[in-house]
Amino acid sequence: MESTYESNPILDKLPKHLRQYIKPQNYEDYTAIDQAVWRYVMRKNVDYLSRVAHKSYVEGLQKTGISIDHIPNMYGMNRILKEIGWAAVAVDGFIPPSAFMEFQAYNVLVIASDIRQLENIEYTPAPDIIHEGAGHAPIIANPEYAEYLRRFGEIGCKAISSAKDYELYEAVRHLSIIKEAEGTPLEEIEKAEKHIEYLQENMGTPSEMALIRNLHWWTVEYGLIGKVENPKIYGAGLLSSIGESAWCMTDDVKKLPYSIEATYKEFDITKPQPQLFVTPDFAFLNQVLEDFANTMALRTGGLKGLKKLVHSRALGTVELSTGIQISGIFDTFLEHDGKPIYLRTKGETALSYREKELVGHSTKNHSDGFGCPIGKLRGINLPIEDMGPRDLKAYKIYEGERVSLEFEGGVIVSGEIVTGTRNLRGEIILITFKDCKVTHDGTILFLPEWGLYHMAVGEKIVSAFNGPADLNSFDLVSHELTPGGKDKSKIDLERLQLQQYYQQIREFREGTNTTISRNKVFKELKEHYPKDWLLSVELYELAKIGNDTDFAAAILQHLETVKLENPKVGHLIDDGLELIDQILVKNT
């Protein structure tokens, strides 16, 4: 996998399970139409956003080396980002939210290297290089915002998802793929959109990941900053959308002061947002993030946190009050008086302490799951973890002793103690039994013939979070990259010829081939591609630069016809022409 990208010290720190999402940018696959789409969006954005975006945007474009005229080669951009402590990699479209956030925690900006089709030039639900490269990258040049992104990733990747979250992620990923694929039938797209709507309407109680994803959306993607009456744009979704960046500044979009209440405001990825949140400054973003983190199972633990992990049906970790960490898929639990008294995982499980796997307690040692009681012993006010050597001996919790430990809540562990494992503070965190039987109200939880019983020690659950404690404990590589590059066999000859015309005009403008007949290209365009508008706009620019008034007038006349036949692109044409005139006036 490492050979698919150019590494640097920041990327070298990435764990293997994140590297699985990285793929080559395949810069040679960008067509001249793609380059024209990038140039149109960036020229329009920079012109408009220089007035309405946070000052960090224009400054960041320069710092991150993003060109207006060319789709960025992200590995060149990567070298520049390194100077501000970040890196960039191309990833395989939509990736799981937890992985996306974990990349951020490592100061790595993930960029979907695909670019939207001309038909979706204003907005696309699929992540693309305009959104990621022109939206996210410039703002991270601001140190306060960059720290917010990193901290958000660090906390966000620990948020617990629900099984329905993953189903919705797969549906959105599917829609993004088919919507940007050339030739996808409209019925198939509509079917995928209806499926997403159905899932969104039937999500049930939102998970931690759903809630923190809302915060991400209303800040990182669609955030405004400054005064509610006159805010500036900093969210990447707005910075990369030539439609919404203008729409969001109108009174039609309600502006609300940003607060933790944004956590509970859901969003629709397929539609413009009816309201946006305004943060007074970037520092306030971190304050709200910490307020939300205080509500997460990561910091609250307890029965509620354990229930979230069971509901997620995904790999997660419980940390007990001794610091021992149990990582696996949590299957069942017992509770008493609102507290957990027993937990159990199914399948591969690993035990760790301070994010480092305990020797002899890997998934190979606990391949069929793991269970342990939680709480204090009945009738004894001193938790096992707080017992000194004399206390342990007095209660016969000692090597070679045969004991029957009854916990509050009714779990009984009976067997011969083999040994104990202590943490750095000298607390017992694990007791190993042989010939052990574990029961609760007559229900068998463990039998002697199952082997040694390793009892994790802890009075309570202090933390519960997504993913393993030690990343090396599990094989987390399961993602298969989608085939790289565009399937040229599916592009018809007519489209290939249009791409060639775009390429010829691009070469003429850049001075690499000035023998191209622009009038001939325009004639072919009118005859064979009467609906295309962007190349005509580029030809108009060249005509104006060359003071060819007759040619410019003919192009304008043709564009008026295009607008009449397709009113939806009328404002795009008008904006492109107006921008050209503004640029030419500035340059004279």
C-alpha positions in Angstrom: 0.0 0.0 0.0 2.8 2.4 0.8 3.8 2.5 -2.9 0.6 4.3 -3.9 1.5 7.6 -2.4 4.5 9.8 -1.6 5.2 9.6 2.2 6.6 12.1 4.7 7.1 12.1 8.5 3.4 12.9 9.1 2.1 10.1 6.9 4.6 7.7 8.3 2.7 7.8 11.6 -0.5 6.6 10.0 -1.6 3.1 11.2 -2.1 0.4 8.7 -5.9 0.4 8.9 -6.0 4.0 7.7 -3.5 3.4 4.9 -6.0 0.9 3.4 -8.2 3.8 2.2 -5.3 5.6 0.4 -5.2 5.4 -3.4 -3.2 7.0 -6.2 -4.5 10.3 -7.5 -4.0 9.2 -11.1 -3.5 12.8 -12.3 -3.3 11.7 -15.9 -7.0 10.6 -15.8 -8.2 14.2 -15.4 -9.6 15.3 -18.8 -9.5 18.8 -20.2 -13.2 19.0 -19.3 -12.3 18.2 -15.7 -9.7 20.9 -15.8 -12.2 23.4 -17.2 -14.7 22.6 -14.5 -12.0 23.2 -11.8 -10.9 26.5 -13.5 -14.5 27.8 -13.7 -15.4 27.0 -10.1 -12.1 28.3 -8.7 -12.1 31.5 -10.6 -15.7 32.2 -9.6 -15.1 31.2 -6.0 -11.9 33.2 -5.5 -13.6 36.3 -7.0 -16.7 35.9 -4.8 -15.2 34.3 -1.7 -12.5 37.0 -1.4 -15.4 39.2 -0.3 -17.5 36.8 1.8 -15.1 34.1 3.1 -13.0 34.3 6.3 -9.7 36.0 5.6 -7.9 32.6 6.1 -9.4 31.3 2.9 -7.5 33.5 0.3 -4.3 33.4 2.5 -4.6 29.6 2.7 -4.9 29.2 -1.0 -1.5 30.7 -1.4 0.0 28.8 1.6 -1.3 25.4 0.4 -0.1 25.9 -3.2 -3.6 25.5 -4.8 -3.7 26.8 -8.3 -6.8 28.4 -9.8 -6.0 27.2 -13.4 -5.0 23.6 -12.7 -6.4 20.8 -10.6 -3.8 20.4 -7.8 -1.4 17.6 -7.8 -2.0 16.7 -4.2 1.5 15.4 -3.7 2.9 18.8 -4.6 0.3 20.2 -2.2 1.4 17.6 0.4 4.9 19.0 0.4 3.6 22.5 1.1 1.1 21.3 3.8 4.0 19.7 5.6 5.3 23.2 6.4 2.2 23.8 8.5 2.3 20.4 10.1 -0.3 18.7 7.9 -0.3 16.2 5.0 -2.8 15.3 2.3 -3.7 11.9 0.7 -6.1 10.7 -1.9 -8.8 8.4 -0.6 -11.4 6.1 -2.1 -14.4 8.5 -2.2 -16.6 8.3 0.9 -14.8 6.5 3.8 -16.3 5.5 7.1 -16.9 8.6 9.3 -14.7 7.2 12.1 -11.8 6.7 9.7 -12.3 10.2 8.2 -12.0 11.7 11.7 -9.1 9.5 12.7 -7.2 10.8 9.7 -7.8 14.3 11.0 -6.5 13.3 14.4 -3.2 12.5 12.6 -3.2 15.9 10.9 -3.9 14.3 7.6 -6.4 15.9 5.1 -8.2 13.3 3.1 -9.0 14.3 -0.4 -11.3 12.4 -2.8 -9.4 12.7 -6.0 -12.4 12.4 -8.3 -13.9 15.6 -9.7 -17.6 16.4 -10.2 -19.1 16.2 -13.7 -19.8 19.4 -15.6 -23.5 18.6 -15.1 -23.0 18.9 -11.3 -20.7 21.9 -11.4 -22.5 23.8 -8.7 -22.9 21.0 -6.1 -22.4 17.3 -5.7 -23.1 15.1 -2.7 -20.1 13.1 -3.5 -16.8 14.2 -2.0 -14.5 15.5 -4.8 -11.3 17.3 -5.2 -13.0 20.7 -5.5 -14.7 20.2 -2.1 -11.7 18.7 -0.4 -8.8 20.6 -2.0 -10.4 24.0 -2.5 -12.7 23.8 0.5 -10.9 22.1 3.4 -7.3 22.7 2.6 -7.0 26.5 2.6 -8.7 27.0 6.0 -6.3 24.6 7.8 -3.6 27.1 7.3 -5.2 28.9 10.2 -3.5 27.4 13.3 -6.6 27.8 15.6 -8.8 26.1 13.1 -6.3 23.4 12.3 -6.1 22.5 16.0 -9.9 22.3 16.1 -9.8 19.9 13.2 -7.2 17.7 14.8 -9.0 17.7 18.2 -12.3 17.0 16.5 -10.8 14.0 14.8 -9.3 12.7 18.0 -12.6 12.8 19.8 -14.8 12.0 16.9 -13.1 8.7 16.0 -14.0 7.5 19.5 -17.7 8.2 19.0 -19.9 5.1 19.1 -22.0 4.4 16.0 -25.1 2.3 15.7 -25.7 -0.5 13.2 -28.1 1.9 11.3 -25.3 4.5 11.0 -23.2 2.0 9.0 -26.2 1.1 6.8 -26.8 4.8 6.0 -23.1 5.3 5.3 -23.2 2.5 2.7 -26.3 4.0 1.1 -24.8 7.5 0.9 -21.5 6.0 -0.5 -23.5 4.1 -3.2 -25.5 7.3 -4.2 -22.3 9.3 -4.5 -20.8 6.7 -6.8 -23.7 6.3 -9.2 -24.5 10.0 -9.3 -21.0 10.8 -10.5 -20.8 7.8 -12.9 -21.5 8.7 -16.5 -24.7 7.1 -17.9 -26.4 6.1 -14.6 -30.1 5.9 -15.3 -32.2 8.6 -13.5 -34.4 5.9 -12.0 -31.5 4.3 -10.3 -30.4 7.6 -8.8 -33.9 8.3 -7.6 -34.2 4.9 -6.1 -31.0 5.4 -4.2 -32.1 8.8 -2.9 -35.5 7.4 -1.7 -33.6 4.6 0.1 -31.5 7.2 1.9 -34.6 9.2 2.8 -36.2 6.0 4.2 -33.1 5.3 6.3 -32.9 8.9 7.6 -36.5 8.8 8.7 -36.0 5.5 10.6 -32.7 6.0 12.4 -34.2 5.8 15.9 -32.3 7.5 18.7 -29.2 9.1 17.3 -25.9 7.6 18.1 -22.9 9.5 19.3 -21.4 9.3 15.8 -24.7 10.7 14.4 -24.6 13.6 16.9 -20.9 14.5 16.4 -21.4 14.2 12.6 -24.0 17.0 13.0 -21.4 19.1 14.7 -19.0 18.4 11.9 -21.5 19.3 9.3 -22.5 22.6 10.9 -18.9 23.7 11.5 -16.3 22.0 9.2 -18.7 21.7 6.3 -21.3 24.4 6.6 -19.9 26.8 9.2 -20.1 30.6 9.3 -18.0 32.8 11.5 -18.2 36.3 12.9 -21.4 38.2 13.7 -24.8 36.7 13.1 -25.9 39.8 11.2 -22.9 39.8 8.9 -21.0 36.5 9.0 -18.1 35.1 6.9 -17.8 31.6 5.3 -15.3 29.0 6.6 -17.1 25.7 6.0 -15.7 23.6 3.1 -19.1 22.6 1.7 -19.9 26.3 1.2 -16.4 27.3 0.0 -16.6 24.6 -2.7 -20.1 25.2 -3.8 -20.6 28.2 -6.2 -24.3 27.8 -5.7 -24.6 27.6 -1.9 -21.8 30.1 -1.2 -24.0 32.8 -2.7 -27.3 31.3 -1.4 -26.1 31.1 2.2 -25.4 34.9 2.3 -29.1 35.7 1.5 -31.8 36.3 4.0 -33.5 33.1 2.8 -31.0 31.2 4.9 -31.6 31.6 8.7 -28.4 32.4 10.7 -28.3 31.0 14.2 -25.7 31.5 17.0 -23.6 28.3 17.2 -24.0 26.3 20.3 -24.1 22.7 21.4 -27.8 22.7 20.3 -26.4 22.2 16.7 -25.7 18.7 17.8 -29.4 17.9 17.5 -30.0 19.6 14.2 -30.0 17.0 11.4 -29.0 17.8 7.8 -29.9 16.6 4.4 -26.9 16.1 2.2 -29.0 16.2 -1.0 -30.5 19.7 -0.5 -29.3 23.3 0.2 -29.4 24.0 4.0 -32.3 26.2 5.3 -30.3 27.4 8.3 -26.7 27.8 9.2 -24.8 28.3 12.5 -22.4 31.2 13.2 -19.5 30.8 15.6 -18.0 34.1 17.0 -14.4 32.7 16.4 -12.5 29.5 15.9 -11.7 29.1 19.6 -15.4 28.9 20.4 -15.6 25.7 18.2 -13.3 23.9 20.6 -15.4 25.0 23.6 -18.5 23.5 22.2 -16.6 20.3 21.1 -15.4 19.8 24.7 -18.9 20.3 26.0 -20.1 17.6 23.7 -17.2 15.3 24.5 -18.2 15.5 28.2 -21.5 13.8 27.2 -19.9 10.9 25.4 -19.4 7.4 26.8 -15.7 8.1 26.2 -15.8 10.3 29.4 -18.9 9.0 31.2 -18.6 5.2 30.8 -21.2 3.4 33.0 -24.1 1.2 32.0 -25.2 3.7 29.4 -21.8 3.5 27.7 -21.9 -0.3 27.7 -25.3 -0.3 26.2 -24.2 2.0 23.4 -21.4 -0.5 22.6 -23.8 -3.5 22.6 -26.2 -1.5 20.3 -23.4 -0.7 17.9 -22.6 -4.3 17.2 -19.1 -3.1 16.2 -15.6 -3.3 17.7 -15.3 -1.1 20.7 -13.5 -0.8 24.1 -14.6 -0.6 27.7 -12.1 0.7 30.3 -12.6 -0.2 33.9 -11.6 1.9 36.9 -8.2 0.1 37.2 -7.3 1.1 33.7 -7.7 -2.3 32.2 -9.2 -2.1 28.7 -11.4 -4.8 27.1 -11.7 -4.6 23.3 -14.1 -6.6 21.3 -17.7 -6.8 20.1 -19.9 -6.4 23.2 -22.7 -8.9 23.1 -24.5 -9.1 26.5 -24.4 -7.6 29.9 -26.1 -7.9 33.3 -27.2 -5.0 35.4 -28.4 -4.4 39.0 -29.7 -1.2 40.5 -28.9 0.8 37.3 -25.2 -0.4 37.3 -23.5 -3.0 35.1 -22.5 -6.1 37.1 -21.2 -8.3 34.2 -20.2 -7.8 30.6 -19.4 -10.2 27.8 -17.9 -9.9 24.3 -18.3 -12.4 21.5 -15.5 -13.5 19.2 -12.0 -12.1 19.2 -11.2 -10.0 22.2 -8.0 -8.4 23.5 -7.0 -6.9 26.9 -4.9 -3.8 27.2 -3.6 -1.3 29.7 -3.0 2.3 28.6 -3.6 1.4 25.0 -1.0 -1.3 25.0 -2.0 -4.9 24.8 -1.3 -7.1 27.9 1.2 -9.9 27.2 -0.7 -13.2 26.9 -4.1 -11.5 26.3 -4.3 -11.0 22.5 -7.2 -12.1 20.3 -5.5 -15.5 20.0 -5.8 -16.0 23.8 -9.5 -14.8 23.8 -10.7 -15.9 20.4 -14.2 -16.9 21.7 -15.0 -13.8 23.7 -14.4 -12.6 27.2 -16.6 -12.0 30.3 -16.0 -10.5 33.7 -17.9 -9.1 36.7 -17.9 -5.4 37.6 -18.3 -3.8 41.0 -17.4 -4.5 44.6 -17.6 -7.8 46.6 -20.8 -8.2 48.6 -20.5 -7.0 52.2 -17.0 -5.5 51.6 -16.8 -1.8 51.2 -13.2 -1.8 49.9 -13.0 -2.5 46.1 -10.5 -5.2 45.1 -8.4 -2.6 43.2 -8.0 -0.6 46.4 -6.9 -3.6 48.5 -3.2 -3.6 49.6 -1.3 -6.9 50.0 -2.5 -7.4 53.6 -6.1 -6.8 52.6 -5.9 -9.3 49.7 -4.4 -11.9 52.0 -7.1 -11.3 54.6 -9.8 -11.9 52.1 -7.9 -14.9 50.7 -7.5 -13.3 47.3 -4.0 -14.8 47.0 -2.1 -17.2 44.9 -3.0 -20.9 45.5 -6.1 -20.1 47.5 -9.5 -21.5 46.5 -12.1 -18.8 46.9 -15.7 -18.0 46.2 -16.1 -14.3 45.4 -19.6 -13.0 45.5 -20.1 -9.6 43.9 -22.9 -7.1 44.6 -25.6 -8.0 42.1 -25.2 -11.7 42.5 -22.3 -12.8 40.2 -20.2 -15.5 41.9 -16.7 -16.5 40.8 -15.5 -19.7 42.4 -12.1 -21.3 41.7 -8.4 -21.5 42.6 -6.3 -18.4 42.1 -3.3 -18.9 39.9 -1.9 -15.4 39.7 -2.6 -11.7 39.6 -1.5 -8.9 37.3 -0.9 -5.4 38.6 -0.8 -2.0 36.9 1.9 0.6 37.4 0.2 2.0 40.5 0.3 -1.5 42.1 -3.4 -2.2 41.8 -4.6 -5.6 40.8 -6.2 -5.4 37.4 -6.5 -9.0 36.5 -6.9 -12.3 38.5 -6.4 -15.6 36.8 -8.3 -18.7 38.1 -8.2 -22.4 37.3 -11.0 -24.9 37.8 -13.3 -21.9 37.8 -17.1 -21.6 37.7 -18.9 -18.3 37.3 -22.7 -18.0 37.8 -25.4 -15.5 38.3 -28.8 -16.5 39.9 -28.2 -20.1 38.7 -27.2 -19.1 35.2 -23.8 -20.5 34.1 -21.5 -17.8 32.8 -18.2 -19.8 32.8 -17.3 -23.5 33.4 -14.0 -25.1 34.5 -13.7 -27.2 31.3 -13.5 -23.9 29.3 -9.9 -23.4 30.6 -8.4 -20.6 32.7 -10.7 -17.8 33.7 -9.1 -14.3 33.5 -11.1 -11.9 35.6 -10.6 -8.2 34.8 -10.8 -6.2 38.0 -12.7 -2.9 38.2 -15.4 -1.3 40.4 -16.9 0.5 37.5 -16.8 1.3 33.8 -15.1 4.7 33.4 -15.0 4.8 29.6 -16.5 3.2 26.6 -15.5 4.1 23.0 -15.4 3.0 19.4 -12.5 0.9 18.2 -9.8 -1.1 19.9 -7.5 0.2 22.7 -4.4 -1.1 21.0 -4.7 -0.7 17.2 -2.3 -3.6 16.8 -4.6 -6.1 18.5 -6.9 -6.5 15.6 -6.7 -6.9 11.8 -8.6 -3.8 10.8 -7.8 -4.0 7.1 -10.9 -5.0 5.1 -11.5 -2.2 2.7 -11.1 -3.0 -1.0 -10.2 0.0 -3.2 -12.6 0.7 -6.1 -10.8 0.3 -9.5 -8.5 3.2 -10.1 -8.9 5.6 -13.1 -11.8 6.2 -15.4 -13.1 3.4 -17.5 -12.5 4.8 -21.0 -14.3 2.0 -22.6 -17.6 3.4 -21.3 -16.9 6.9 -22.8 -18.5 7.1 -26.3 -16.6 8.6 -29.2 -18.8 11.7 -29.1 -17.6 12.5 -25.6 -14.0 11.7 -26.4 -14.2 14.2 -29.3 -15.6 16.9 -27.0 -12.8 16.2 -24.6 -10.3 16.7 -27.5 -11.8 20.1 -28.3 -11.5 21.2 -24.7 -7.9 20.0 -24.7 -7.1 22.0 -27.9 -8.5 25.2 -26.4 -6.6 24.6 -23.2 -3.4 24.1 -25.1 -4.0 27.3 -27.1 -4.7 29.4 -24.0 -1.6 28.1 -22.3 0.6 28.7 -25.4 1.6 25.1 -26.0 -0.2 24.9 -29.4 -1.2 28.2 -30.9 -2.0 26.7 -34.4 -5.5 25.5 -33.2 -8.3 27.1 -35.2 -10.7 28.5 -32.5 -13.3 29.3 -35.1 -13.3 25.7 -36.4 -13.7 24.3 -32.9 -16.6 26.7 -32.3 -18.3 25.6 -35.5 -17.9 21.9 -34.5 -19.2 22.8 -31.1 -22.4 24.4 -32.4 -23.1 21.6 -34.8 -22.3 18.6 -32.7 -22.5 19.8 -29.1 -25.2 22.5 -29.0 -25.9 21.9 -25.3 -22.3 22.4 -24.1 -21.7 25.9 -22.6 -18.4 25.9 -20.7 -16.2 25.6 -23.8 -18.0 28.4 -25.5 -17.4 30.6 -22.4 -13.7 29.8 -22.6 -13.7 30.6 -26.4 -15.4 33.9 -25.5 -12.5 34.8 -23.2 -9.9 34.1 -25.8 -11.9 36.1 -28.3 -12.0 39.1 -25.9 -8.3 38.8 -25.1 -7.6 38.8 -28.9 -9.9 41.7 -29.5 -11.8 39.6 -32.0 -15.2 41.4 -31.6 -17.0 39.6 -34.4 -16.0 36.2 -32.9 -17.0 37.2 -29.4 -20.4 38.4 -30.7 -21.0 35.1 -32.4 -20.2 33.2 -29.3 -22.5 35.4 -27.2 -25.3 34.8 -29.7 -24.8 31.1 -29.5 -24.8 31.2 -25.7 -28.1 33.0 -25.7 -29.5 30.1 -27.6 -28.1 27.6 -25.1 -29.7 29.6 -22.3 -33.1 29.6 -24.0 -33.0 25.8 -24.5 -31.5 25.1 -21.0 -32.5 27.9 -18.6 -30.9 26.0 -15.7 -27.4 26.9 -16.9 -28.3 30.5 -17.7 -26.9 31.9 -14.5 -23.7 29.8 -14.9 -23.1 31.3 -18.4 -23.9 34.8 -17.2 -21.6 34.5 -14.2 -18.8 33.1 -16.4 -19.1 36.0 -18.9 -19.3 38.6 -16.2 -16.2 37.3 -14.5 -14.3 37.3 -17.7 -15.2 41.0 -18.3 -14.2 41.9 -14.8 -10.8 40.2 -15.1 -10.1 41.8 -18.4 -11.0 45.3 -17.0 -8.6 44.7 -14.1 -5.8 43.6 -16.5 -6.1 46.7 -18.7 
